[in-house]
Amino acid sequence: MNELAWKEIITGQRKGLSASLLRGGLHVASLPYGLGVAGRNIGFDRGWIPSIKVDQPVISVGNLTVGGTGKTPVVEWIARWFRGHGKRVAILSRGYGSADGPNDEALVLEENLPDVPHLQGADRLALARIGMEELDAEVFVLDDGFQHRRLRRDLDIVLIDASNPMGNGKLLPAGPLREPLSSLGRAQLILLTRAETEPAHRIDALRQMLTRWGGTVPIISASFPATKLDRIGYPSLPASSMAGRKVAAFCGIGNPNGFRTTLTGLGAQVVAWRAFPDHYPTKLPTSPTCVAGGRPREQNGWSRRRRIL
């Protein structure tokens, strides 16, 4: 079962007896998954499973759900902020889909942050040690790290997509939740992304619900406004130029509906649409996202390096 079919089943878009049976099977499978998650978290909370601290600060950007909540632009913003303040920052990520080279997120970050190393691999603790020993990194940004508790972090930021915060509210594989909502209590900051797509009363209701689970954890909102249209081989255009245009759009991201909402919010008429699974492999000769920027270069004495383990 691919990702798109799974989403159709858990959201109820796919009807019929077979879909109902599959939903029932996924619900049963979520029970041992939930027990495993609970046991693992208890192990870390009580110190039975060690969480190891490195000598430099670690900021984790993660979420409770599978799919896109806007982690990559937030990781980029944080890394850019530290670089702007003269700190040597490195990004650590799992690197899903990077078996044959850097994945789509790495390519985007490489283009937008040419002087920030991006280390990818399953063992983020080992990556942090490499970053300190070989790159003299002063700050680490842990991409998609809320569930990676082996590497202790100094700040845990959890992203919640305001347009689709919890899906159907069920744990994997019956729903999109990686952990129960009670896990919000170990975050230090909750960031509501795509808040601009929802009316104020829905944002207020979401804040109240998150406060019930997260307690005193601060909640702030963020928006991802489109500012320009980058065109391969042609000058960029302002995002407002999309208004009234008929467009054929496709994407391979965690939240394709978020991309479509951005297009319609700019006034574009989506006449053809195709959504691929997240990290979908492409044979296009360019980065999966068209971005402005030059070739990787050395800047401010901090050379960009990427390693995949």
Secondary structure, 3 states (H helix, E strand, C coil): CCHHHHHHHHCCCCCCHHHHHHHHHHHHHHHHHHHHHHHHHHHHHCCCCCCECCCCCEEEEEECECCCCCHHHHHHHHHHHHHHCCCCEEEEECCCCCCCCCCHHHHHHHHHCCCCCEEECCCHHHHHHHHHHHHCCCEEEEECCCCCCCECCCEEEEEEECCCCCCCCCECCCCCECCCHHHHHHCCEEEEECHHHCCHHHHHHHHHHHHHHHCCCCEEECCCCCCEEEECCEEEEEHHHHCCCEEEEEECCCCHHHHHHHHHHCCCEEEEEEECCCCCCCCCCCCCCCCCCCCCCEECCEECCEEEC
